[in-house]
């Protein structure tokens, strides 16, 4: 019984490192997918808004670029967190 416990204790750091790597990669994947979906929805909304009111193109473009930058920032934060773990 003690041999099994010492074997598990010796393998624990490697298992913890693998788990943290998986968590970071998973978070990065989810954040990247979320950012892609968010940017797509913002672009779709901006295209529909310009189609409805072409005169407001400048204002819609400004708001769309700000929204896309905020959505992309989430993926950048996840990238930073993934490499810190």
Buried (B, 14 or more C-beta within 10 A) or exposed (E): EEEEEEEEEEEEEEEEEEEEEEEBEEBBEEBBEBBEEBBEEBEEBBEEBBEEEEEEEEEBEEBBEEBBEEBBEBBEBBBEBBEEE
